[in-house]
Amino acid sequence: MNETVERHSVITCPQCGTARREEMPTDACQFFYECTGCGTLLKPRSGDCCVYCSYGSVKCPPQQVDQGCCS
């Protein structure tokens, strides 16, 4: 089973629209992200495990391989 996991995601701030390509952690969930444009502290939306699942162009690595996040 050779699954390809995307390690980069473009995270977009819902407040100001700033988008930035970031490398996602593969061994931990990222609960907070400070927008580089406006300084807003992003947190996961209800039902999402991390900021990448809420605001990223790609889901976090554990979600990509159907392992769930932070379990």
MODELLER restraints for C-alpha pairs under 7 A, 6 or more apart:
rsr = mdl.restraints
at = mdl.atoms
rsr.add(forms.Gaussian(group=physical.xy_distance, feature=features.Distance(at['CA:5:A'], at['CA:61:A']), mean=6.06, stdev=0.5))
rsr.add(forms.Gaussian(group=physical.xy_distance, feature=features.Distance(at['CA:5:A'], at['CA:64:A']), mean=6.59, stdev=0.5))
rsr.add(forms.Gaussian(group=physical.xy_distance, feature=features.Distance(at['CA:6:A'], at['CA:61:A']), mean=6.86, stdev=0.5))
rsr.add(forms.Gaussian(group=physical.xy_distance, feature=features.Distance(at['CA:7:A'], at['CA:23:A']), mean=5.70, stdev=0.5))
rsr.add(forms.Gaussian(group=physical.xy_distance, feature=features.Distance(at['CA:7:A'], at['CA:24:A']), mean=5.43, stdev=0.5))
rsr.add(forms.Gaussian(group=physical.xy_distance, feature=features.Distance(at['CA:7:A'], at['CA:61:A']), mean=6.74, stdev=0.5))
rsr.add(forms.Gaussian(group=physical.xy_distance, feature=features.Distance(at['CA:8:A'], at['CA:21:A']), mean=6.61, stdev=0.5))
rsr.add(forms.Gaussian(group=physical.xy_distance, feature=features.Distance(at['CA:8:A'], at['CA:22:A']), mean=5.55, stdev=0.5))
rsr.add(forms.Gaussian(group=physical.xy_distance, feature=features.Distance(at['CA:8:A'], at['CA:23:A']), mean=4.43, stdev=0.5))
rsr.add(forms.Gaussian(group=physical.xy_distance, feature=features.Distance(at['CA:8:A'], at['CA:24:A']), mean=5.72, stdev=0.5))
rsr.add(forms.Gaussian(group=physical.xy_distance, feature=features.Distance(at['CA:9:A'], at['CA:21:A']), mean=5.58, stdev=0.5))
rsr.add(forms.Gaussian(group=physical.xy_distance, feature=features.Distance(at['CA:9:A'], at['CA:22:A']), mean=5.62, stdev=0.5))
rsr.add(forms.Gaussian(group=physical.xy_distance, feature=features.Distance(at['CA:9:A'], at['CA:23:A']), mean=6.55, stdev=0.5))
rsr.add(forms.Gaussian(group=physical.xy_distance, feature=features.Distance(at['CA:9:A'], at['CA:24:A']), mean=6.94, stdev=0.5))
rsr.add(forms.Gaussian(group=physical.xy_distance, feature=features.Distance(at['CA:9:A'], at['CA:56:A']), mean=5.57, stdev=0.5))
rsr.add(forms.Gaussian(group=physical.xy_distance, feature=features.Distance(at['CA:9:A'], at['CA:57:A']), mean=5.35, stdev=0.5))
rsr.add(forms.Gaussian(group=physical.xy_distance, feature=features.Distance(at['CA:9:A'], at['CA:58:A']), mean=5.13, stdev=0.5))
rsr.add(forms.Gaussian(group=physical.xy_distance, feature=features.Distance(at['CA:10:A'], at['CA:19:A']), mean=6.17, stdev=0.5))
rsr.add(forms.Gaussian(group=physical.xy_distance, feature=features.Distance(at['CA:10:A'], at['CA:20:A']), mean=5.26, stdev=0.5))
rsr.add(forms.Gaussian(group=physical.xy_distance, feature=features.Distance(at['CA:10:A'], at['CA:21:A']), mean=4.17, stdev=0.5))
rsr.add(forms.Gaussian(group=physical.xy_distance, feature=features.Distance(at['CA:10:A'], at['CA:22:A']), mean=6.18, stdev=0.5))
rsr.add(forms.Gaussian(group=physical.xy_distance, feature=features.Distance(at['CA:10:A'], at['CA:56:A']), mean=5.29, stdev=0.5))
rsr.add(forms.Gaussian(group=physical.xy_distance, feature=features.Distance(at['CA:10:A'], at['CA:57:A']), mean=5.17, stdev=0.5))
rsr.add(forms.Gaussian(group=physical.xy_distance, feature=features.Distance(at['CA:11:A'], at['CA:19:A']), mean=5.54, stdev=0.5))
rsr.add(forms.Gaussian(group=physical.xy_distance, feature=features.Distance(at['CA:11:A'], at['CA:20:A']), mean=5.55, stdev=0.5))
rsr.add(forms.Gaussian(group=physical.xy_distance, feature=features.Distance(at['CA:11:A'], at['CA:21:A']), mean=6.35, stdev=0.5))
rsr.add(forms.Gaussian(group=physical.xy_distance, feature=features.Distance(at['CA:11:A'], at['CA:52:A']), mean=6.57, stdev=0.5))
rsr.add(forms.Gaussian(group=physical.xy_distance, feature=features.Distance(at['CA:11:A'], at['CA:55:A']), mean=5.36, stdev=0.5))
rsr.add(forms.Gaussian(group=physical.xy_distance, feature=features.Distance(at['CA:11:A'], at['CA:56:A']), mean=4.10, stdev=0.5))
rsr.add(forms.Gaussian(group=physical.xy_distance, feature=features.Distance(at['CA:11:A'], at['CA:57:A']), mean=6.38, stdev=0.5))
rsr.add(forms.Gaussian(group=physical.xy_distance, feature=features.Distance(at['CA:12:A'], at['CA:18:A']), mean=5.61, stdev=0.5))
rsr.add(forms.Gaussian(group=physical.xy_distance, feature=features.Distance(at['CA:12:A'], at['CA:19:A']), mean=4.23, stdev=0.5))
rsr.add(forms.Gaussian(group=physical.xy_distance, feature=features.Distance(at['CA:12:A'], at['CA:20:A']), mean=6.63, stdev=0.5))
rsr.add(forms.Gaussian(group=physical.xy_distance, feature=features.Distance(at['CA:12:A'], at['CA:55:A']), mean=5.63, stdev=0.5))
rsr.add(forms.Gaussian(group=physical.xy_distance, feature=features.Distance(at['CA:12:A'], at['CA:56:A']), mean=6.34, stdev=0.5))
rsr.add(forms.Gaussian(group=physical.xy_distance, feature=features.Distance(at['CA:13:A'], at['CA:19:A']), mean=6.47, stdev=0.5))
rsr.add(forms.Gaussian(group=physical.xy_distance, feature=features.Distance(at['CA:13:A'], at['CA:35:A']), mean=6.32, stdev=0.5))
rsr.add(forms.Gaussian(group=physical.xy_distance, feature=features.Distance(at['CA:16:A'], at['CA:38:A']), mean=6.61, stdev=0.5))
rsr.add(forms.Gaussian(group=physical.xy_distance, feature=features.Distance(at['CA:18:A'], at['CA:37:A']), mean=5.73, stdev=0.5))
rsr.add(forms.Gaussian(group=physical.xy_distance, feature=features.Distance(at['CA:24:A'], at['CA:60:A']), mean=6.78, stdev=0.5))
rsr.add(forms.Gaussian(group=physical.xy_distance, feature=features.Distance(at['CA:26:A'], at['CA:61:A']), mean=5.84, stdev=0.5))
rsr.add(forms.Gaussian(group=physical.xy_distance, feature=features.Distance(at['CA:28:A'], at['CA:70:A']), mean=6.83, stdev=0.5))
rsr.add(forms.Gaussian(group=physical.xy_distance, feature=features.Distance(at['CA:29:A'], at['CA:50:A']), mean=5.73, stdev=0.5))
rsr.add(forms.Gaussian(group=physical.xy_distance, feature=features.Distance(at['CA:29:A'], at['CA:69:A']), mean=6.77, stdev=0.5))
rsr.add(forms.Gaussian(group=physical.xy_distance, feature=features.Distance(at['CA:29:A'], at['CA:70:A']), mean=6.21, stdev=0.5))
rsr.add(forms.Gaussian(group=physical.xy_distance, feature=features.Distance(at['CA:30:A'], at['CA:50:A']), mean=5.34, stdev=0.5))
rsr.add(forms.Gaussian(group=physical.xy_distance, feature=features.Distance(at['CA:30:A'], at['CA:51:A']), mean=6.20, stdev=0.5))
rsr.add(forms.Gaussian(group=physical.xy_distance, feature=features.Distance(at['CA:31:A'], at['CA:43:A']), mean=5.78, stdev=0.5))
rsr.add(forms.Gaussian(group=physical.xy_distance, feature=features.Distance(at['CA:31:A'], at['CA:44:A']), mean=6.26, stdev=0.5))
rsr.add(forms.Gaussian(group=physical.xy_distance, feature=features.Distance(at['CA:31:A'], at['CA:50:A']), mean=4.96, stdev=0.5))
rsr.add(forms.Gaussian(group=physical.xy_distance, feature=features.Distance(at['CA:31:A'], at['CA:51:A']), mean=5.77, stdev=0.5))
rsr.add(forms.Gaussian(group=physical.xy_distance, feature=features.Distance(at['CA:32:A'], at['CA:41:A']), mean=6.48, stdev=0.5))
rsr.add(forms.Gaussian(group=physical.xy_distance, feature=features.Distance(at['CA:32:A'], at['CA:42:A']), mean=5.53, stdev=0.5))
rsr.add(forms.Gaussian(group=physical.xy_distance, feature=features.Distance(at['CA:32:A'], at['CA:43:A']), mean=5.04, stdev=0.5))
rsr.add(forms.Gaussian(group=physical.xy_distance, feature=features.Distance(at['CA:32:A'], at['CA:51:A']), mean=6.42, stdev=0.5))
rsr.add(forms.Gaussian(group=physical.xy_distance, feature=features.Distance(at['CA:33:A'], at['CA:41:A']), mean=5.66, stdev=0.5))
rsr.add(forms.Gaussian(group=physical.xy_distance, feature=features.Distance(at['CA:33:A'], at['CA:42:A']), mean=5.06, stdev=0.5))
rsr.add(forms.Gaussian(group=physical.xy_distance, feature=features.Distance(at['CA:33:A'], at['CA:43:A']), mean=6.88, stdev=0.5))
rsr.add(forms.Gaussian(group=physical.xy_distance, feature=features.Distance(at['CA:33:A'], at['CA:51:A']), mean=6.85, stdev=0.5))
rsr.add(forms.Gaussian(group=physical.xy_distance, feature=features.Distance(at['CA:34:A'], at['CA:40:A']), mean=5.66, stdev=0.5))
rsr.add(forms.Gaussian(group=physical.xy_distance, feature=features.Distance(at['CA:34:A'], at['CA:41:A']), mean=4.47, stdev=0.5))
rsr.add(forms.Gaussian(group=physical.xy_distance, feature=features.Distance(at['CA:34:A'], at['CA:42:A']), mean=6.09, stdev=0.5))
rsr.add(forms.Gaussian(group=physical.xy_distance, feature=features.Distance(at['CA:35:A'], at['CA:41:A']), mean=6.40, stdev=0.5))
rsr.add(forms.Gaussian(group=physical.xy_distance, feature=features.Distance(at['CA:42:A'], at['CA:51:A']), mean=6.76, stdev=0.5))
rsr.add(forms.Gaussian(group=physical.xy_distance, feature=features.Distance(at['CA:43:A'], at['CA:51:A']), mean=5.75, stdev=0.5))
rsr.add(forms.Gaussian(group=physical.xy_distance, feature=features.Distance(at['CA:44:A'], at['CA:50:A']), mean=4.94, stdev=0.5))
rsr.add(forms.Gaussian(group=physical.xy_distance, feature=features.Distance(at['CA:44:A'], at['CA:51:A']), mean=4.64, stdev=0.5))
rsr.add(forms.Gaussian(group=physical.xy_distance, feature=features.Distance(at['CA:44:A'], at['CA:54:A']), mean=5.62, stdev=0.5))
rsr.add(forms.Gaussian(group=physical.xy_distance, feature=features.Distance(at['CA:45:A'], at['CA:54:A']), mean=5.85, stdev=0.5))
rsr.add(forms.Gaussian(group=physical.xy_distance, feature=features.Distance(at['CA:48:A'], at['CA:54:A']), mean=6.10, stdev=0.5))
rsr.add(forms.Gaussian(group=physical.xy_distance, feature=features.Distance(at['CA:49:A'], at['CA:69:A']), mean=6.07, stdev=0.5))
rsr.add(forms.Gaussian(group=physical.xy_distance, feature=features.Distance(at['CA:52:A'], at['CA:58:A']), mean=6.86, stdev=0.5))
rsr.add(forms.Gaussian(group=physical.xy_distance, feature=features.Distance(at['CA:52:A'], at['CA:59:A']), mean=5.75, stdev=0.5))
rsr.add(forms.Gaussian(group=physical.xy_distance, feature=features.Distance(at['CA:52:A'], at['CA:60:A']), mean=5.78, stdev=0.5))
rsr.add(forms.Gaussian(group=physical.xy_distance, feature=features.Distance(at['CA:53:A'], at['CA:59:A']), mean=4.65, stdev=0.5))
rsr.add(forms.Gaussian(group=physical.xy_distance, feature=features.Distance(at['CA:53:A'], at['CA:60:A']), mean=6.00, stdev=0.5))
rsr.add(forms.Gaussian(group=physical.xy_distance, feature=features.Distance(at['CA:62:A'], at['CA:68:A']), mean=5.54, stdev=0.5))
rsr.add(forms.Gaussian(group=physical.xy_distance, feature=features.Distance(at['CA:62:A'], at['CA:69:A']), mean=5.40, stdev=0.5))
rsr.add(forms.Gaussian(group=physical.xy_distance, feature=features.Distance(at['CA:63:A'], at['CA:69:A']), mean=6.19, stdev=0.5))
